[in-house]
Amino acid sequence: MFLNSYDRSLQSIKDRVNLLGQEVSRMLEQALASLYHQDQELATWVLNHDDSIDDETNQIEEDSLQLISLQQPRQKDLRILAAGLRNVRDLERIADYSCDIAEVTHRLAIQPYFKKLDDLARMGHKALVMVNRAQEAVRLRDQDMARDVFWRDDQVDDLYRALHDEMLQVMRRNPDAIEQASNLSLVARYLERIADHAVNIAEMAVFVETGDRRPFRLLPHHNPEYPKD
Protein backbone atom coordinates (compact mmCIF):
# COMPACT_ATOMS: atom_id res chain seq x y z
CA MET A 1 0.00 0.00 0.00
CA PHE A 2 1.33 3.42 -0.95
CA LEU A 3 2.02 5.76 1.96
CA ASN A 4 2.45 9.49 1.55
CA SER A 5 5.10 11.48 3.40
CA TYR A 6 2.80 12.27 6.31
CA ASP A 7 1.75 8.65 6.81
CA ARG A 8 5.36 7.47 6.61
CA SER A 9 6.40 10.01 9.24
CA LEU A 10 3.57 8.99 11.54
CA GLN A 11 4.37 5.29 11.14
CA SER A 12 8.06 5.98 11.78
CA ILE A 13 7.26 7.71 15.06
CA LYS A 14 5.01 4.83 16.16
CA ASP A 15 7.74 2.31 15.28
CA ARG A 16 10.39 4.28 17.16
CA VAL A 17 8.24 4.55 20.27
CA ASN A 18 7.79 0.79 20.12
CA LEU A 19 11.54 0.20 19.73
CA LEU A 20 12.27 2.61 22.58
CA GLY A 21 9.90 0.62 24.77
CA GLN A 22 11.68 -2.61 23.90
CA GLU A 23 15.03 -1.11 24.86
CA VAL A 24 13.67 0.22 28.14
CA SER A 25 12.17 -3.18 28.97
CA ARG A 26 15.55 -4.75 28.29
CA MET A 27 17.23 -2.23 30.58
CA LEU A 28 14.81 -3.04 33.38
CA GLU A 29 15.24 -6.78 32.89
CA GLN A 30 19.03 -6.49 32.95
CA ALA A 31 19.01 -4.13 35.94
CA LEU A 32 16.99 -6.65 37.93
CA ALA A 33 19.27 -9.50 36.86
CA SER A 34 22.31 -7.47 37.90
CA LEU A 35 20.81 -7.01 41.36
CA TYR A 36 19.79 -10.63 41.86
CA HIS A 37 23.21 -11.92 40.76
CA GLN A 38 25.26 -8.99 42.11
CA ASP A 39 26.68 -8.54 38.62
CA GLN A 40 28.46 -5.20 38.39
CA GLU A 41 29.31 -5.62 34.71
CA LEU A 42 25.64 -5.98 33.85
CA ALA A 43 24.79 -2.99 36.06
CA THR A 44 27.35 -0.92 34.17
CA TRP A 45 25.77 -1.98 30.87
CA VAL A 46 22.43 -0.63 32.09
CA LEU A 47 23.93 2.68 33.19
CA ASN A 48 25.75 3.09 29.87
CA HIS A 49 22.50 2.81 27.93
CA ASP A 50 20.74 5.69 29.68
CA ASP A 51 22.11 8.45 27.45
CA SER A 52 20.87 6.77 24.27
CA ILE A 53 17.39 6.45 25.79
CA ASP A 54 17.40 10.14 26.70
CA ASP A 55 18.59 11.12 23.21
CA GLU A 56 15.96 9.05 21.43
CA THR A 57 13.22 10.31 23.75
CA ASN A 58 14.12 13.91 22.94
CA GLN A 59 14.33 13.18 19.20
CA ILE A 60 10.94 11.46 19.11
CA GLU A 61 9.41 14.41 20.94
CA GLU A 62 10.99 16.87 18.51
CA ASP A 63 9.86 14.92 15.44
CA SER A 64 6.34 14.50 16.83
CA LEU A 65 5.94 18.19 17.54
CA GLN A 66 7.30 19.04 14.12
CA LEU A 67 4.78 16.74 12.46
CA ILE A 68 1.95 18.32 14.46
CA SER A 69 3.07 21.85 13.62
CA LEU A 70 3.72 21.31 9.91
CA GLN A 71 0.77 19.06 9.13
CA GLN A 72 -2.83 18.94 10.25
CA PRO A 73 -3.15 15.49 11.81
CA ARG A 74 -6.53 13.81 11.79
CA GLN A 75 -8.14 13.58 15.23
CA LYS A 76 -7.15 9.95 15.73
CA ASP A 77 -3.61 10.64 14.53
CA LEU A 78 -3.35 13.60 16.87
CA ARG A 79 -4.27 11.32 19.77
CA ILE A 80 -1.63 8.82 18.64
CA LEU A 81 1.00 11.54 18.62
CA ALA A 82 -0.14 12.95 21.97
CA ALA A 83 -0.06 9.46 23.50
CA GLY A 84 3.40 8.88 22.07
CA LEU A 85 4.67 12.13 23.58
CA ARG A 86 3.46 11.05 26.99
CA ASN A 87 4.59 7.45 26.65
CA VAL A 88 8.18 8.27 25.78
CA ARG A 89 8.43 10.33 28.97
CA ASP A 90 7.08 7.44 31.01
CA LEU A 91 9.54 5.11 29.30
CA GLU A 92 12.37 7.52 30.00
CA ARG A 93 11.46 7.50 33.70
CA ILE A 94 11.37 3.69 33.72
CA ALA A 95 14.88 3.75 32.24
CA ASP A 96 15.97 6.14 35.00
CA TYR A 97 14.61 3.81 37.67
CA SER A 98 16.39 0.90 35.98
CA CYS A 99 19.61 2.88 36.34
CA ASP A 100 18.80 3.51 40.00
CA ILE A 101 18.48 -0.25 40.49
CA ALA A 102 21.81 -0.77 38.72
CA GLU A 103 23.43 1.74 41.07
CA VAL A 104 22.09 -0.27 44.03
CA THR A 105 23.76 -3.32 42.49
CA HIS A 106 27.10 -1.51 42.57
CA ARG A 107 26.58 -0.44 46.18
CA LEU A 108 25.69 -3.94 47.37
CA ALA A 109 27.85 -6.06 45.07
CA ILE A 110 30.59 -6.95 47.57
CA GLN A 111 28.40 -8.05 50.48
CA PRO A 112 26.30 -11.23 50.72
CA TYR A 113 22.56 -10.60 50.95
CA PHE A 114 21.13 -11.20 54.41
CA LYS A 115 18.11 -12.92 52.81
CA LYS A 116 17.06 -14.41 49.52
CA LEU A 117 15.51 -11.84 47.22
CA ASP A 118 12.53 -14.03 46.30
CA ASP A 119 9.90 -11.43 47.24
CA LEU A 120 11.78 -8.66 45.45
CA ALA A 121 12.21 -10.90 42.41
CA ARG A 122 8.46 -11.58 42.38
CA MET A 123 7.78 -7.87 42.55
CA GLY A 124 10.31 -7.18 39.79
CA HIS A 125 8.72 -9.81 37.57
CA LYS A 126 5.26 -8.33 38.04
CA ALA A 127 6.50 -4.80 37.27
CA LEU A 128 8.28 -6.00 34.13
CA VAL A 129 5.16 -7.86 32.98
CA MET A 130 3.17 -4.65 33.46
CA VAL A 131 5.63 -2.62 31.40
CA ASN A 132 5.60 -5.15 28.57
CA ARG A 133 1.82 -5.60 28.58
CA ALA A 134 1.24 -1.84 28.64
CA GLN A 135 3.37 -1.45 25.54
CA GLU A 136 1.62 -4.36 23.86
CA ALA A 137 -1.75 -2.78 24.68
CA VAL A 138 -0.63 0.40 22.92
CA ARG A 139 0.73 -1.48 19.92
CA LEU A 140 -2.39 -3.62 19.52
CA ARG A 141 -4.83 -0.90 20.67
CA ASP A 142 -6.13 -3.49 23.13
CA GLN A 143 -8.29 -1.86 25.82
CA ASP A 144 -8.83 -5.11 27.75
CA MET A 145 -5.08 -5.59 28.06
CA ALA A 146 -4.73 -1.98 29.19
CA ARG A 147 -7.27 -2.54 31.97
CA ASP A 148 -5.42 -5.69 32.96
CA VAL A 149 -2.28 -3.59 33.51
CA PHE A 150 -4.25 -1.25 35.79
CA TRP A 151 -5.48 -4.16 37.91
CA ARG A 152 -2.02 -5.69 38.17
CA ASP A 153 -0.83 -2.52 39.88
CA ASP A 154 -2.58 -3.55 43.10
CA GLN A 155 -0.42 -6.65 43.30
CA VAL A 156 2.77 -4.60 43.03
CA ASP A 157 1.50 -2.12 45.62
CA ASP A 158 0.74 -4.96 48.04
CA LEU A 159 4.22 -6.42 47.60
CA TYR A 160 5.81 -3.01 48.06
CA ARG A 161 4.05 -2.40 51.36
CA ALA A 162 5.02 -5.85 52.65
CA LEU A 163 8.66 -5.47 51.59
CA HIS A 164 8.93 -1.97 52.98
CA ASP A 165 7.55 -3.07 56.34
CA GLU A 166 9.89 -6.06 56.39
CA MET A 167 12.95 -3.91 55.70
CA LEU A 168 11.96 -1.50 58.47
CA GLN A 169 11.76 -4.40 60.91
CA VAL A 170 15.16 -5.68 59.78
CA MET A 171 16.72 -2.26 60.31
CA ARG A 172 15.27 -2.03 63.82
CA ARG A 173 16.49 -5.50 64.80
CA ASN A 174 19.88 -5.53 63.08
CA PRO A 175 21.88 -2.29 62.82
CA ASP A 176 24.50 -4.08 60.69
CA ALA A 177 21.88 -4.64 57.99
CA ILE A 178 20.68 -1.04 57.78
CA GLU A 179 22.57 -0.12 54.62
CA GLN A 180 21.52 -3.22 52.72
CA ALA A 181 17.92 -3.16 53.93
CA SER A 182 17.52 0.52 53.11
CA ASN A 183 18.85 -0.04 49.59
CA LEU A 184 16.58 -3.02 48.99
CA SER A 185 13.66 -0.93 50.24
CA LEU A 186 14.62 1.70 47.66
CA VAL A 187 14.54 -0.92 44.91
CA ALA A 188 11.04 -1.91 46.00
CA ARG A 189 10.03 1.76 45.80
CA TYR A 190 11.55 2.07 42.32
CA LEU A 191 9.55 -0.96 41.17
CA GLU A 192 6.36 0.47 42.62
CA ARG A 193 6.94 3.68 40.67
CA ILE A 194 7.78 1.71 37.49
CA ALA A 195 4.43 -0.04 37.81
CA ASP A 196 2.73 3.36 38.06
CA HIS A 197 4.41 4.47 34.84
CA ALA A 198 3.23 1.25 33.17
CA VAL A 199 -0.34 2.18 34.16
CA ASN A 200 0.19 5.62 32.58
CA ILE A 201 1.25 3.95 29.33
CA ALA A 202 -1.75 1.61 29.45
CA GLU A 203 -4.05 4.60 29.89
CA MET A 204 -2.81 5.96 26.60
CA ALA A 205 -3.83 2.76 24.81
CA VAL A 206 -7.43 3.53 25.80
CA PHE A 207 -7.07 7.26 25.18
CA VAL A 208 -6.06 6.70 21.56
CA GLU A 209 -9.26 4.72 20.95
CA THR A 210 -11.73 6.74 23.02
CA GLY A 211 -10.27 10.18 23.70
CA ASP A 212 -10.75 9.60 27.45
CA ARG A 213 -7.68 10.95 29.30
CA ARG A 214 -8.54 9.14 32.57
CA PRO A 215 -10.06 5.88 31.40
CA PHE A 216 -9.48 3.93 34.60
CA ARG A 217 -11.05 6.38 37.05
CA LEU A 218 -14.40 4.55 37.16
CA LEU A 219 -12.98 1.03 37.34
CA PRO A 220 -13.19 -0.86 40.65
CA HIS A 221 -9.84 -0.68 42.40
CA HIS A 222 -9.50 -4.46 42.66
CA ASN A 223 -10.09 -6.95 39.90
CA PRO A 224 -12.44 -9.66 41.22
CA GLU A 225 -10.28 -12.17 39.34
CA TYR A 226 -6.59 -11.39 39.89
CA PRO A 227 -4.72 -11.76 36.59
CA LYS A 228 -2.29 -14.62 36.31
CA ASP A 229 1.28 -14.12 35.07
C-alpha positions, -999 to +999 in steps of 0.1 A: +000+000+000+013+034-010+020+058+020+024+095+016+051+115+034+028+123+063+018+086+068+054+075+066+064+100+092+036+090+115+044+053+111+081+060+118+073+077+151+050+048+162+077+023+153+104+043+172+082+046+203+078+008+201+115+002+197+123+026+226+099+006+248+117-026+239+150-011+249+137+002+281+122-032+290+155-047+283+172-022+306+148-030+334+152-068+329+190-065+329+190-041+359+170-066+379+193-095+369+223-075+379+208-070+414+198-106+419+232-119+408+253-090+421+267-085+386+285-052+384+293-056+347+256-060+339+248-030+361+274-009+342+258-020+309+224-006+321+239+027+332+258+031+299+225+028+279+207+057+297+221+085+274+209+068+243+174+064+258+174+101+267+186+111+232+160+091+214+132+103+237+141+139+229+143+132+192+109+115+191+094+144+209+110+169+185+099+149+154+063+145+168+059+182+175+073+190+141+048+167+125+020+183+145+031+219+136+037+213+099+008+191+091-028+189+103-032+155+118-065+138+118-081+136+152-072+099+157-036+106+145-034+136+169-043+113+198-016+088+186+010+115+186-001+129+220-001+095+235+034+089+221+047+121+236+035+111+270+046+074+266+082+083+258+084+103+290+071+074+310+095+051+293+124+075+300+115+075+337+114+037+337+149+037+322+160+061+350+146+038+377+164+009+360+196+029+363+188+035+400+185-003+405+218-008+387+234+017+411+221-003+440+238-033+425+271-015+426+266-004+462+257-039+474+278-061+451+306-069+476+284-080+505+263-112+507+226-106+509+211-112+544+181-129+528+171-144+495+155-118+472+125-140+463+099-114+472+118-087+454+122-109+424+085-116+424+078-079+425+103-072+398+087-098+376+053-083+380+065-048+373+083-060+341+052-079+330+032-047+335+056-026+314+056-052+286+018-056+286+012-018+286+034-014+255+016-044+239-018-028+247-006+004+229+007-015+199-024-036+195-048-009+207-061-035+231-083-019+258-088-051+277-051-056+281-047-020+292-073-025+320-054-057+330-023-036+335-042-013+358-055-042+379-020-057+382-008-025+399-026-036+431-004-066+433+028-046+430+015-021+456+007-050+480+042-064+476+058-030+481+041-024+514+050-059+526+087-055+516+089-020+530+075-031+563+099-061+564+129-039+557+120-015+585+118-044+609+152-057+598+167-023+603+153-020+638+165-055+648+199-055+631+219-023+628+245-041+607+219-046+580+207-010+578+226-001+546+215-032+527+179-032+539+175+005+531+189+000+496+166-030+490+137-009+502+146+017+477+145-009+449+110-019+460+100+018+458+115+021+423+096-010+412+064+005+426+069+037+407+078+017+375+044+000+378+027+034+381+044+045+348+032+012+332-003+022+342+002+056+326+013+039+293-017+016+295-041+046+299-028+060+266-038+028+248-074+035+258-071+073+252-061+067+216-093+047+209-117+067+230-103+102+237-107+096+275-077+109+293-085+091+326-101+059+314-095+039+346-110+064+370-144+046+372-130+010+373-132-009+406-098-007+424-095-045+427-101-069+399-124-097+412-103-122+393-066-114+399-047-118+366-023-146+363+013-141+351 
